[in-house]
């Protein structure tokens, strides 16, 4: 018997369920803040942070776990979580803004990759420390110290690095897109816009007005933290809604 349109099974596309992405994207900023509290708490109760590279080598040899935590390894995970947050925003905000959100995602991935690579470089100090104390060759020790200085410059614990600039750019772009998305508080969007502008201005001021860089960096902190909390709450709220 020939099938008629009435007998054929209607094939309708399933609604995409992005709630798991929204859930982890919403948890990401709170996990990141937890990482920062762990690092800051350990710095308060732990020994003084080394001032010279030889101090770093000595700390790595005597207290390897402390030296490891002082090299900010949790920042590597934090950068990945930041990218996860922006990936969730890319999915949530992309309707009608596909090209803009794809450019935002490119900035987010580039920023996270650069940030993680700079932080990971600092972890190489542990092996340099081992090699340094394992040899009595003066020339080799000098070369190891020079290599360590290069790694320390790359991994210095400051947001004033290229990766953070691109993450700030992605934050700025995502926050602009929020202004067109119903269901997200406009104050949340403006917190992200202010944070992105201040962080990018901080990087520019390093070249044009170095004396103002630290002040701008400090001002950007509260805006970024508040944006993390607000957008995290928004994503968690969307994760509890039916698939769209």
N, C-alpha and C positions, 0 to 999 in steps of 0.2 A: 504494500500500500504506500502510495506517495505521501511523503510528509508535507503537511501544510504549515504555514507560518504559525497557526495556532498550536500545532503539535510540537513544534521545535522549542527546545528549552531556551528561555531568554537568558542571554549572557550579559550581565551587567558588571562593570568593573567594581571591585571591592573598594570601599573607602580605605584610604591609607591610614594606618594607625601609627602615629608618631609619639604616642604618649610615653613610651619608654625613653625615647630620646629627650623629651621635655623633662622627664623625671630626673635623669642623670645630669642634664644641663642645668636644672634648677638646684640640684644638690652640689654641683661643682663649686660655686662661689663659697658656700659654707664650709666645704672640705678644705678649700684653699685658705680661708681665714683660720681654720683649725691648724693647718700646717704652719702658718705664720706665727700663731700663738705658741706652738711647740718650739719653734726656732728661737723666738724672742725669750721665752721662759728659760730655755737651756742656757742662753747667753747671760741671763741674769744670775743663775745659780752656778754656772760653770766658771772655769778659769778665765783670765783676761784673753781677749782675742789677740793673736800674735800680730806684732807690728812689722817685723822684718821677715824676709823669706827664710832665713836660718831659724827664726823662731817657729815658723810653720813646720820646717823639717823636724825640729826637736819635738814639737807637739805631736806630729804624725808618728814619730818613733816611740814616744812615751805613752801617749793616750790617743790611739788611732781612731776610736769611736768619736771622741770629742772633736778631733781635727776634721773628721768626716762630716759631722753635723755643722761645724763652723764654715764648711765650704758650700753650704746651702743646697744640699742634694734635693731637698723637698721642693725647691723652686723649679726643678725639672718637671716634677709631677704637676706642680701648680700651673706651669705654662701649658701642659697638655689638657688640664682641666679647663683653663681659660679658652682654649681652642674648642673644647667640647661645648662649652656655654655658647660660644659664637656659632657653632654648627647648629645647635638647637634653635638659635635665633634666626639663622638662615632659613631653616625649614618653616618656622612660624611666620616669618615676615615676607617670604618671597612672592606670594601671590600678587601679581600686578607690578612687581618690582624685581623681576628675575635677574635682569642684567646688573642692576645695582647690588643686589645681594650676592651674586656670583663674584663681583669685584671685592665685596666685603670679605667673603670667604677666602679669596686669594690672599688678601692682606693678613687675615687671621692665621692661615697656614704658614705663610712666610714668616710672620712675626714669631709664632710659636717655635718654628724650626731654628731660627736665628737665636732666640732666647735660650733654648735648650742646649744648643751647640756651645754657646759661650759659657753657660753654667757647667756643662759636662767637662769642659777643658780644665776647670779648676780641680777636678777630681784626680787628674794626673799627678798632682803634687805628692800623693802617697807613694807612688812608685819611684818618683824622683828622690824622695826622702830615703827610701830603702837603698837605692843605688848610691846615694851620697855617703851614707854611713858604712856601706859595704866596701868602699874603696879608700885607699890612702893616697891615691894619685892626685896631686894638687891641681894639675891641669884639668883632669876629668871633673873634679869637684867644681871648679870654676865654670865649666861648661854646663854642668847640671844646675848650678845656681842661675846661670843666664837663661836656661830653658825654663826654670821655675818662675823667673821674673816675667817671662812672656806669658805663661799660663795665668799667672796672678793678675796681669793686666786684663786679659780676656775675661776672666771670671770674677772680677771685682763685684762685690755685692751692692750694686746700685741699679736703679731702673733706667739710668741714662745710657742705654745701649740700643743699637739699631732694632733688635727684635721687639723691644718694648714700644718703640715708636710705631711699628706696624700694627701691633696689638691695639695701641691707642687709636690709630687710624680706623681699624675695624670696629672698635667700640663707637667711635664717632659716627661712622656710616650706618651701623645697626641702629643707633639711637635716633638718627634722622628718619630712618624707615619706620620706627615705632610711632612717630607722629601721625602716620597714615593708617595705623592698625588699631581698629576698635578693640576694646578690652584691656588695653595697657594704659596705665595712668600716665598722663602727659608729664608729670613731675619726674617719673622714672626716666622718660626720654631725655628731659632737660638735664638731669643729673649726669647721664652718660655723655651728652653733648659737651657739658662743661668739663667733665673729666678728660675726655678726648682732646679737647682744645688746649687745656692746661698742660697735659703731658706732652703733646706735640710742641707746644710753645716752649716748654722746658728744654727740649732737644735743640730747638732753633736758637734759644737764648745762649746755649753753650758756645755758639759761634758768634752771635751778634752782641750779646750782653751777658758775659759769663757771671758777673756779680749777682745777677738776678736769678740764676738757674736754680740754686738750692731753695730759694723762697718759693718759686713757682712749683717746684717738685713737692714741697711740703703742702702747699695749697691744694694740689691735685688729689692728695691722699684721701681726705674725707669725702670728696665727690665720688671717687672711684669705689671706695668701700660701701658708701650708701647705695650707689648704683648696683653693685654686686648683690646686696641684700634685697633691694626692691625687685630687680629682674629675676633673681632666684625665686622669690615668692611668686612672681607672675608665672614663671615657667612651671612651678609646682602646681599652681592652680590650673593651668592648661592641661597638665598631665592627668588630672582627675576628670576631665571632660570627655565626652564621647568623641570618637574619631571624626575628623572633618573631611 
